[in-house]
Amino acid sequence: MTSKDPAVLATVSPKFTVDTLKEILVRGTEQNDVVVDSWSVEPACAKGDNYLSVVHRVTIKGKVNGKDITYRAIVKALPTNKIRNVIFRSKDFFNNETAFYSK
């Protein structure tokens, strides 16, 4: 079910916002004229499958150059359990993976 509620995005991370969705559309479509109309966020795997990250399936409905689009993306986030993050050094591994896929 799609939503326009920013609280749905906050389930991924407090930093995951409508602007983040716009950036995903711009990068994914290589177009700058993007509008985000609604979105949905679902688990991409069962709880506990990943101990270093939480994986979400995000569907963005919007417009690119005035045309309707449905864009799907996989989004990884750090687990919310701070103790687990420290024990597994989640942030270190997360940053390494981000650097690997960004460069």
C-alpha positions in Angstrom: 0.0 0.0 0.0 1.4 3.4 -1.0 1.6 6.3 1.4 2.4 10.0 1.6 3.3 9.7 5.3 6.9 10.6 6.1 6.6 8.4 9.2 6.7 5.4 6.8 10.1 6.6 5.6 11.3 7.1 9.1 10.9 3.3 9.7 14.0 2.9 7.5 16.0 5.7 9.2 15.3 9.2 10.5 17.5 10.5 7.7 15.4 8.7 5.0 13.1 11.4 3.7 11.1 12.5 0.6 14.3 14.2 -0.6 16.1 10.9 -0.4 13.4 9.4 -2.6 13.8 12.2 -5.1 17.6 11.6 -5.1 16.9 7.9 -5.8 14.7 8.8 -8.8 17.2 11.3 -10.1 20.1 8.8 -9.9 18.1 5.8 -11.1 16.5 7.5 -14.1 19.3 9.9 -14.9 16.7 12.7 -15.1 16.4 15.8 -13.0 12.7 16.6 -13.5 11.3 14.2 -10.9 8.2 14.4 -8.6 7.5 11.9 -5.8 3.8 11.2 -5.4 3.7 8.3 -2.9 5.8 5.4 -1.6 5.7 2.1 0.2 8.3 0.4 2.4 8.4 -3.3 3.0 10.9 -5.8 4.5 13.0 -7.3 1.7 13.8 -10.4 3.9 12.8 -12.0 7.1 13.7 -10.4 10.4 17.0 -11.7 11.6 18.3 -12.8 8.1 20.9 -10.0 8.2 22.7 -9.0 11.4 24.8 -6.2 9.9 21.9 -4.4 8.2 18.2 -4.2 7.7 17.1 -4.5 4.0 13.9 -2.8 2.8 12.1 -2.9 -0.5 11.0 0.6 -1.5 8.5 1.4 -4.2 8.3 5.0 -5.4 5.3 6.3 -7.5 5.9 9.6 -9.1 6.6 11.4 -12.3 9.8 11.7 -14.4 9.7 14.4 -17.1 5.9 14.5 -16.6 5.3 10.8 -17.2 4.0 8.4 -14.5 6.6 6.0 -13.1 6.8 3.2 -10.6 10.4 2.8 -9.4 11.6 0.0 -7.2 14.7 0.0 -5.1 16.4 -2.0 -2.3 17.5 0.1 0.6 19.9 -1.0 3.3 19.9 0.6 6.8 21.8 0.1 10.0 19.9 -1.9 12.6 18.3 0.2 15.3 19.9 -1.8 18.2 23.0 0.2 19.1 24.5 -2.5 21.2 24.3 -4.9 18.3 25.9 -2.3 16.0 28.8 -1.9 18.4 29.3 -5.7 18.8 29.2 -6.4 15.1 31.0 -3.2 14.0 28.0 -2.6 11.7 28.9 1.0 10.9 32.4 0.0 9.8 31.2 -2.7 7.5 28.3 -0.5 6.3 30.7 2.3 5.3 33.0 -0.2 3.6 30.2 -1.6 1.5 28.9 1.9 0.7 32.4 2.9 -0.5 32.7 -0.3 -2.6 29.4 0.3 -4.4 29.9 4.1 -4.8 33.4 4.0 -6.4 
